[in-house]
Amino acid sequence: MIISYKAKFHPTTHLIDRLNERIKWFESISEVIKFCKRALVGRETSYSIYSGTKKSKVISDDLVFILDTTDPWDITIITVYIYEEYLNQYKKGVAQ
């Protein structure tokens, strides 16, 4: 699935905390949404189904976003990893 520019994005508090700690500090949720939208729109997702929800992974430059794309027009952004961090987690069997 390709993420549409028409999709609405909903960041979780976990995502906002991770962005603020690891990437940069954002003054508002609208700044977070704008940042994520720039990183995600037009990107292709790879997904798996967990407990009835469709979880997707999107690699954008040096970041890996984990999304709930059960409704492709209403996307919840669950968390973000720095790419190297994600690879380390994946090798340990923690990340999917």
GIQUI-V80503 format. One record per pair of residues at least 24 apart in sequence whose ideal C-beta (glycine too) atoms are under 10 Angstrom apart, sorted by the first residue. I is the first residue (numbers start at 1). J is the second residue. D is the distance in whole Angstrom. If there is no record, write none. Layout:
BEGIN
i=I j=J d=D
i=I j=J d=D
END
This chain:
BEGIN
i=1 j=43 d=10
i=1 j=44 d=7
i=1 j=45 d=5
i=1 j=46 d=9
i=1 j=47 d=7
i=1 j=54 d=9
i=1 j=56 d=7
i=1 j=58 d=10
i=1 j=69 d=7
i=1 j=72 d=6
i=2 j=41 d=9
i=2 j=42 d=6
i=2 j=43 d=7
i=2 j=44 d=5
i=2 j=45 d=8
i=2 j=72 d=9
i=3 j=37 d=9
i=3 j=39 d=10
i=3 j=40 d=5
i=3 j=41 d=6
i=3 j=42 d=7
i=3 j=43 d=5
i=3 j=44 d=8
i=3 j=45 d=7
i=3 j=56 d=9
i=3 j=58 d=7
i=3 j=60 d=10
i=3 j=65 d=10
i=3 j=67 d=8
i=3 j=69 d=8
i=3 j=72 d=8
i=3 j=75 d=7
i=4 j=40 d=10
i=4 j=41 d=7
i=4 j=42 d=8
i=4 j=72 d=7
i=4 j=73 d=7
i=4 j=75 d=9
i=5 j=37 d=8
i=5 j=40 d=10
i=5 j=41 d=5
i=5 j=42 d=7
i=6 j=41 d=9
i=6 j=72 d=10
i=6 j=73 d=7
i=7 j=37 d=8
i=7 j=40 d=8
i=7 j=41 d=8
i=7 j=67 d=10
i=7 j=69 d=9
i=7 j=71 d=9
i=7 j=72 d=6
i=7 j=73 d=5
i=7 j=74 d=7
i=7 j=75 d=5
i=8 j=33 d=9
i=8 j=37 d=10
i=8 j=71 d=9
i=8 j=73 d=7
i=8 j=74 d=5
i=8 j=75 d=7
i=8 j=76 d=10
i=9 j=33 d=5
i=9 j=34 d=9
i=9 j=35 d=10
i=9 j=36 d=6
i=9 j=37 d=6
i=9 j=40 d=7
i=9 j=41 d=9
i=9 j=67 d=9
i=9 j=74 d=9
i=9 j=75 d=5
i=9 j=76 d=8
i=9 j=77 d=6
i=10 j=36 d=10
i=10 j=67 d=10
i=10 j=68 d=9
i=10 j=74 d=7
i=10 j=75 d=7
i=10 j=76 d=5
i=10 j=77 d=7
i=10 j=78 d=10
i=11 j=35 d=9
i=11 j=36 d=6
i=11 j=75 d=10
i=11 j=76 d=8
i=11 j=77 d=5
i=11 j=78 d=9
i=11 j=79 d=10
i=11 j=80 d=9
i=12 j=66 d=10
i=12 j=68 d=9
i=12 j=76 d=6
i=12 j=77 d=7
i=12 j=78 d=6
i=12 j=79 d=7
i=14 j=66 d=10
i=14 j=77 d=9
i=14 j=78 d=7
i=14 j=79 d=6
i=14 j=80 d=9
i=15 j=65 d=8
i=15 j=66 d=9
i=15 j=67 d=10
i=15 j=76 d=9
i=15 j=77 d=5
i=15 j=78 d=6
i=15 j=79 d=5
i=15 j=80 d=6
i=16 j=77 d=9
i=16 j=80 d=10
i=17 j=79 d=9
i=18 j=78 d=10
i=18 j=79 d=6
i=18 j=80 d=5
i=18 j=81 d=8
i=18 j=82 d=9
i=18 j=85 d=10
i=19 j=63 d=9
i=19 j=77 d=10
i=19 j=79 d=9
i=19 j=80 d=6
i=22 j=63 d=9
i=22 j=80 d=8
i=22 j=81 d=8
i=22 j=82 d=6
i=22 j=85 d=8
i=23 j=62 d=10
i=23 j=63 d=7
i=23 j=80 d=7
i=23 j=82 d=8
i=32 j=77 d=8
i=33 j=77 d=9
i=35 j=63 d=10
i=35 j=80 d=10
i=36 j=60 d=9
i=36 j=63 d=10
i=36 j=65 d=7
i=36 j=67 d=9
i=36 j=75 d=9
i=36 j=77 d=5
i=36 j=80 d=8
i=37 j=75 d=10
i=37 j=77 d=10
i=39 j=63 d=6
i=39 j=65 d=7
i=39 j=77 d=10
i=39 j=80 d=9
i=40 j=65 d=6
i=40 j=67 d=8
i=40 j=75 d=8
i=40 j=77 d=8
i=45 j=69 d=6
i=45 j=72 d=9
i=45 j=75 d=9
i=48 j=96 d=6
i=50 j=96 d=8
i=53 j=78 d=10
i=55 j=96 d=8
i=57 j=81 d=10
i=57 j=86 d=9
i=57 j=90 d=10
i=57 j=95 d=9
i=57 j=96 d=7
i=59 j=83 d=7
i=59 j=86 d=8
i=62 j=86 d=10
i=64 j=89 d=9
i=64 j=90 d=9
i=64 j=95 d=8
i=66 j=95 d=8
i=66 j=96 d=8
END
